[in-house]
Amino acid sequence: MPELQSFRAETRAWLEANCPPSMRTPVPDDEIVWGGRNAKYKNPESKLWLDRMAAKGWTAPTWPRKYGGGGLTEEQAEILREEMKALGCRAALNSFGLTMLGPTLLEYGTEAQREQHLPPIVRGEIRWCQGYSEPEAGSDLAGLRTRAVRDGDDFLVNGHKIWTSYAHYADWAFCLVRTDFDAPKHQGISFLLIDLTSPGVRVSPIRLISGLSQFCETFLENVRVPAGNLMGEMNKGWTIAKRLLEHERKYLAHFSDRHHSRTERTLIDIAKEGVGERGGRIADPVLRDQIAAYMMEDEAFQLVRRRIAEEAEAGQPPGPASAMVKLVATELNKRRLELAVAGAGTEGFGWEGGDNDPQDIQLARDWLRSKANSIEGGTSEIQKNIIAKRVLGLPD
């Protein structure tokens, strides 16, 4: 179509003129832009790139312009993604506000909530985290115990959240709370937006085996939350929670994409460089067979994911198929990192200092971190239950 061809040419020209040179390189972990009130930018061009993209609304290209988005059609947004990929442009902003809360706010939020929260998300001014999981509930999300009691114009919130990713960096949290204590557990749940600077909020990072601490415990002790921060109807938050989880699974399905944007080494490259008994680890026929099998499965998965993306571009909302994408993506990512460590040989367990290659040090940490992939965002077992019931239609 001539209109789309013209849009492609204009988009390519704008990206070439406005994307700084260093933003056209693979992005290391410490340069990923999450935004927020206290954001720090190791590379100053990261902030420049964010500001330019946000001014166009292209950090949220399909969101309505009145909320700061780009107002693009799905076809135009796909062209933007293609042109950014062709030029090697980094994502200007990574944000749970963009990937999870924003789409849910557009569907369930009030006009006042959209006007308050969506523009700062687009500009990267506010960083959000997710307050879902709780101690002792395991994968039973509806077993939450955090209580919110109406007190005048506020809710008084008391409870304990766990595995709140990046809560120690976040400004706000979207949380599930129990507001009807006598209702069945999937009822009586409400969806609250909580400012983490409120008195009574305490965040404690959890140190992981990878050496990182992106997961946190979040304690809520008599936290006052304005009643206007309730999204949707009171006691009807479970419906909103499920919709947001569909957006989360779609986001979590992109582990491999985020990895490949950070490194140029493929599994074959790693195995060629890895130390083995006969030179490079690539000489091992069993390892070569495992790498080839992984590559074929990954290619098949990318085709399925592309089909689902095209369905989304046609206007279909994320549905239970997102559970399938999340399940396969996380299991593939764990396999990829297992193979990467195997391919690196004795160098694959480098940890710090000495003669260790920084890439191998990061590889070992990424491998350990991947163990959480099949737990976070709903365990693989939960995803299989969703697929059985809602995709395959199997009986309980």
Secondary structure, DSSP 8 states (H G I E B T S, - for coil): -HHHHHHHHHHHHHHHHHS-GGGGS---GGG-----TT---SSHHHHHHHHHHHHHTTTSTTS-GGGT-----HHHHHHHHHHHHHHT---S---HIIIIIHHHHHHH--HHHHHHHHHHHHTT-S-EEEE---TTTTT-GGG---EEEEETTEEEEEEEEE--TTTTT-SEEEEEEE--SSS-TTSSEEEEEEETTSTTEEEEEE--TTS---EEEEEEEEEEEEGGGEESSTTBHHHHHHHHHHHHHHHHTTHHHHHHTT----HHHHHHHSEETTEEGGG-HHHHHHHHHHHHHHHHHHHHHHHHHHHHHTT----THHHHHHHHHHHHHHHHHHHHHHHHBGGGG--SSTT--HHHHHHHHHHHHGGGTTTTTS-HHHHHHHIIIIIS----
